[in-house]
Amino acid sequence: LNNDGCLDLVLTARDAAARILRNPCAAPRNWLKVEVPVLGARVRVGKQWRHVTTATGYASSYAGPLHFGLGTTGTI
């Protein structure tokens, strides 16, 4: 939500208000966001794989960029 590299969550439930769970970064680390406009594409960064899809679980979706945590790695 705030582009600090630590993923935050927004949760919704029927008949309830949405909840925002912020994940504060204790120590800044490197991360990479990749925008891929092709559904079904697979992207690899180092040993991490991501699959571009809007279906992420029961009654949920994700349309944002792919997120790769790099830790202290400075180059990929």
C-alpha positions in Angstrom: 0.0 0.0 0.0 2.8 2.4 0.7 5.5 1.0 -1.7 8.1 0.4 1.1 8.7 -3.2 -0.1 7.0 -4.9 2.9 3.7 -6.2 1.7 0.5 -5.0 3.3 -2.9 -6.7 3.2 -6.5 -5.5 2.8 -9.1 -8.0 4.0 -12.8 -8.0 3.3 -15.6 -10.1 4.7 -19.3 -10.2 4.0 -21.2 -7.8 6.3 -18.0 -6.4 7.8 -15.8 -3.4 7.3 -12.6 -3.9 5.3 -9.5 -4.3 7.4 -6.0 -3.0 6.5 -3.1 -4.8 7.9 0.1 -2.7 7.6 3.5 -4.5 7.6 6.1 -2.0 8.8 9.6 -2.5 7.6 12.0 -2.8 10.6 15.1 -2.6 8.3 14.9 -1.6 4.7 15.7 -4.3 2.2 15.8 -4.5 -1.6 12.8 -5.5 -3.6 11.5 -5.5 -7.2 8.1 -4.8 -8.7 7.5 -6.2 -12.2 4.4 -5.1 -14.2 3.5 -7.9 -16.7 0.4 -7.3 -18.8 0.1 -10.9 -20.1 -2.0 -13.3 -18.0 -0.4 -16.7 -17.8 3.2 -15.4 -18.0 5.7 -16.8 -15.6 8.5 -14.6 -14.3 11.7 -15.7 -12.5 14.0 -13.5 -10.5 16.9 -15.6 -9.0 15.2 -18.7 -7.5 11.8 -17.0 -7.1 9.0 -17.7 -9.6 5.7 -15.7 -10.0 2.8 -16.5 -12.2 0.7 -13.7 -13.6 -2.9 -14.4 -12.7 -5.9 -12.6 -11.3 -7.1 -15.7 -9.4 -5.2 -16.0 -6.1 -7.7 -17.9 -3.9 -11.3 -18.4 -3.1 -13.3 -15.3 -3.9 -10.2 -13.1 -4.2 -8.2 -11.5 -6.9 -4.9 -9.7 -7.5 -4.3 -7.2 -10.3 -1.1 -5.6 -9.0 2.5 -6.0 -10.0 4.6 -9.1 -9.2 6.7 -8.6 -6.0 10.1 -10.1 -5.5 11.9 -9.7 -2.1 15.6 -9.5 -2.7 16.8 -9.0 0.9 20.4 -7.6 0.8 21.0 -8.6 -2.8 21.9 -5.5 -4.8 21.8 -6.9 -8.3 19.7 -9.5 -10.1 
